[in-house]
Amino acid sequence: MNDTLTRRLQAELDEFKRTGVYKRLNYLDAPQSAVTKMEGRGDVVILSSNNYLGLCDVPEVIAAGKAALDKYGAGTGSVRFICGTFTIHRELEAELAKLVGTEASLSYVSCWNANEGLCPTLLGESDWVISDQLNHASIIDSVRLAKVITKCQSAVYRHSDMADLVEKLEAAKGARTKIIFTDGIFSMEGDVAKLADIVELARKHDAVVAVDDSHATGVMGRTGRGVAEHAGVLGEVDIITSTLGKALGGAAGGFTASSAALCDYLTQRSRPQLFSNALPPTVAASALAAIQYLEAHPERVARLHENARWFRAALTEAGFKPLPGETPIIPVILGETARAIQMSEMLLEEGVFVTGFGYPVVPQGHARVRCQISAAHTREHLDFALQAFRKAGRKLGVI
Ligand SMILES: Cc1ncc(COP(=O)(O)O)c(C=O)c1O
């Protein structure tokens, strides 16, 4: 290893530690459920997982992965277009399209890849992408990449500000293709995109709507079909990207759902699709089983939201200031980064695992612990977490 590089990196790592932004990894030694085992800590209640429906460890999801391991082997050994396409991919993609209300879908090894493969593939020099200010890093990088590769134009509209979006759409008038790209649920704030308004504006301005529904698939809408179902525009969104790594089994993987032509075009030209191995068959089979489980158990979605409503109200009653909202992402704003990290450490001492987020992930002075609720939580788990919040909050002088 080159010594100069190592020294430079070590100096930066030391600085991360000095300024309190260094991320320590916690090792888990059991499946993710409402409670897991953390190395060195024992049992902890997880309030930090994207396992919204609690499907990471349901027997049907695990069994499907094991059966696929026996049937298809451990790996794909290739990218899709060479010899990495298995029948389970076709089954999963048909089911995903049905779930989110599109004609077709195409799987990727992650939603990061699905997003990264979207803008640079679809756009060209005479096109625009117009992106919400608070979009996920993978959308931001997709836009950046597209600008460099294709020389397309881009604009960022103020978060969920429809008047600003109209201005940006007007500035892009005359473009061959205009994509409005938004998160379905914004992961740091836990708020929901104004999708019905966005779809209406897109129709008026001849634009394409792309939604990253990673935090909303399996979560929003009465049957978990995402923000489109929640907003009453199911079947009207042009492109949906999402992850299999959150509510749908929580392993890994992502997809782009859209028209058959768009998915076929991505199969031909999207670089993460062409130059990176296909989704492992075990993961595809578990995700498929997770969707089937969701379809058979819509009450999981209802339980998730009941849990989220209860916990948000209980935190407020205890004197905290969780951001208001209607999703299972409940950020509790604490101010300075060091305070959020201290709170998260104190909660862990009490047996509750919640991650603190500070600058630069969120704006200066808006550091927070972000609670994520699951359908797997019982009232006892949530009550246990609440008592831990009370204790830590009092010690820190937050409440
Ligand atoms: C909105 C959003 N998009 C994309 C991703 C990336 O998903 P994946 O883990 O499948 O790459 C995430 C994950 O945090 C996300 O929150």
Ligand as a Chemical Component Dictionary entry (heavy atoms), coordinates in Angstrom:
data_LIG
# 
_chem_comp.id                   LIG 
_chem_comp.type                 NON-POLYMER 
_chem_comp.pdbx_formal_charge   0 
_chem_comp.three_letter_code    LIG 
# 
loop_
_chem_comp_atom.comp_id 
_chem_comp_atom.atom_id 
_chem_comp_atom.alt_atom_id 
_chem_comp_atom.type_symbol 
_chem_comp_atom.charge 
_chem_comp_atom.model_Cartn_x 
_chem_comp_atom.model_Cartn_y 
_chem_comp_atom.model_Cartn_z 
_chem_comp_atom.pdbx_ordinal 
LIG C1 C1 C 0 -34.450 6.817  -1.426 1  
LIG C2 C2 C 0 -33.409 5.769  -1.599 2  
LIG N1 N1 N 0 -33.015 5.421  -2.835 3  
LIG C3 C3 C 0 -32.092 4.474  -3.041 4  
LIG C4 C4 C 0 -31.492 3.819  -1.996 5  
LIG C5 C5 C 0 -30.452 2.770  -2.269 6  
LIG O1 O1 O 0 -31.055 1.524  -2.169 7  
LIG P1 P1 P 0 -30.148 0.210  -2.281 8  
LIG O2 O2 O 0 -29.744 -0.132 -0.890 9  
LIG O3 O3 O 0 -31.052 -0.807 -2.897 10 
LIG O4 O4 O 0 -29.014 0.557  -3.161 11 
LIG C6 C6 C 0 -31.854 4.129  -0.693 12 
LIG C7 C7 C 0 -31.189 3.452  0.433  13 
LIG O5 O5 O 0 -30.907 3.978  1.463  14 
LIG C8 C8 C 0 -32.841 5.134  -0.479 15 
LIG O6 O6 O 0 -33.222 5.474  0.756  16 
# 
loop_
_chem_comp_bond.comp_id 
_chem_comp_bond.atom_id_1 
_chem_comp_bond.atom_id_2 
_chem_comp_bond.value_order 
_chem_comp_bond.pdbx_ordinal 
LIG C1 C2 SING 1  
LIG C2 N1 SING 2  
LIG C2 C8 DOUB 3  
LIG N1 C3 DOUB 4  
LIG C3 C4 SING 5  
LIG C4 C5 SING 6  
LIG C4 C6 DOUB 7  
LIG C5 O1 SING 8  
LIG O1 P1 SING 9  
LIG P1 O2 DOUB 10 
LIG P1 O3 SING 11 
LIG P1 O4 SING 12 
LIG C6 C7 SING 13 
LIG C6 C8 SING 14 
LIG C7 O5 DOUB 15 
LIG C8 O6 SING 16 
# 
